[in-house]
Amino acid sequence: MPLKLTQKGDTILEVLIAVAVLSLILTMSIATANRSSMGNRQAQERAEAYKHTDSQVELLKAHVEGGATIDPLISGTTSAFCMKSDGSPTLRFTINESNINNGNFSAIPPDCRQPGAGGSGYYNYITRKSSIPPFENNTYTAHTRWVKVNGNNVEKASTVYRIYP
């Protein structure tokens, strides 16, 4: 049967354009969903990190309110400790912020590590501020560090706590 010039239908060019437009829309949708999922995961990690800093502060508070003291040699930003789950502090250790910011957590003892954050874990430590008179010996900062979900950067969460004499 011969073709009639009056027949209607889509040409191959029209079909290719429709497929290209549909592909573009699907690609944009997948990219948006991926970004949203990554943002949700980062928010979950940050919430978990703040739970760890709050836990460290609560353990420190219970330790001090129980009549115990913290090593008076712990001061400044390079000397640190963390509170173990049994409520006792770890031995004092020295931290290097530059190493920690680059993801080198080797100076932080295993007692200060919590599982999570995509397998790398959360690293907790507490420093004593020495520059806020008159409470310089009573002001502590609980830090939690972890590698972001995408593995590129180190994130941090901090909570400051002051013990009043």
N, C-alpha and C positions, 0 to 999 in steps of 0.2 A: 504494500500500500504506500503510495507516494506521500511525502510530507506536504502538509498544507502550510502556507505561509501565515495563516491566521491562527495556528496553534499557539497556546500560551504555556509557559513553563519557566523554570529557573535555569539560567545559563551556569556553566561551570564557574565563571567569574563571580557571580552572585553568591553561589554556594561557598566558595573560598573566602569571600569577604565575611559572610555570616559566621563561618567557623573561626576565623581570626578574631572577630569581635567577641564571640563566645569564649574563646580561649583567654583573651585578655581579661574579661570579667571574672572568669574562674581563677586565674592567677592572682588577681588583686584580692579576691575573696580569701584565698588560702593564705596570702601574705598577711592580711589583716588579722585573720584568726590566729596565725602563728605569733604575731606581735602581742596580741591580747593574751594568749596563753603564757608567753614569756613574762609579761607584766604581772600576771596573776601569780606565777611561780616566784618572782622576785618579791612580791608583797608577802607571800607566805614565808619566805626565808627571813625577811626582815622582822616579821611578827615573832617567828621562832627565836631569832637572835635576841630580841628584847625580852623574851621570856627567860633566856639564859642570863642576861645581865641582871634582871630583877631577881632571879634565883641567887646569883652571887651576892647581891646586896642583902637579901634576906638572910642568907647563911652568915654573912659578916655581921649583920645586926644581931642575930641570935648568939653568935660567938662572943661578941663584946658585951651584950646584955647579960650573958651568963657569967660574967666576971673575968673572962679571959682578956689578955692584952694581945695586941699585934706588935710584932717585932719593930722596935723603934728605929731600926736601921732602914726600914722600908720608907723611902722618900723619893721625891722627884719622879721623873717619867721613865727612867731606865731601870729602876728596881721594881719588881712586881711579884705578886703571888696570886694564887687563886684559892677559893674555898672548895674543899673536897665535899663529896656528897654526904660524908659523915659529920660535916660541920667544922672540921679542923682545917686550918690553912696549910697549903703546901710550903715547902721550903722556898725561901726567896730566890728569885732568878732574875737575870738581866735580860732585857729585851732591846732589840734594835728596831725602831719604827720603820726604818728604810727597808730592812729585810722583810718585816711583816707586811708592809705595803706591797711588796713584790711577791707575796705568797709563800715566803720561807718561814714556816712556823716551827722550825726545829728547836728553837730555844724554849718553846712552851712545853712544859712537862705533859706526859700522857694523862695525868689526873685532871688536867685543865681542858681536855678535849671532850666534846659531846658529839655523838653521831648525827648525821643529817647533812643538809646542804649539798646534795648531789654527790655524796660519797667522801668529800673532802673533810666534812665535819665543821663544827663550830669550835673556835678556840677562845677560851675565856681567860682573862687576867685582870687583876686589880692593881691600880697604882695609887699612891698617896700624894696628894697635891702638897707642894711646899711653898706656894707663893700667895696664899690667901690669908693674911693676918686677920684676926688673931686665932683663927681656927686651922692653921696650916697643918697641924698634926692630926686633925680630926676630919679632914675632907678626903674622901676616896672616890675614885672613878672606876667603875666596873666596865670593862671593854669586852666586846665579842667581835671576832673577826671571822670571815669565811670567804671562800672563793665564790663569785657569782655563778648563777646557774649556767651561763654561757661559757664559763671558764676563763674569761678574759681579765677580770679585775677582782681586787679584794674589796669587799664591802666591810663596813664597820658600824657598830651600834655601841653607844656609851650611855651610862647612867651615873650621875654624880650623887654621892650620899655623904652627908655630914653627920658625925657622931657628936652630940653635945655632951660636954662633961657634966 
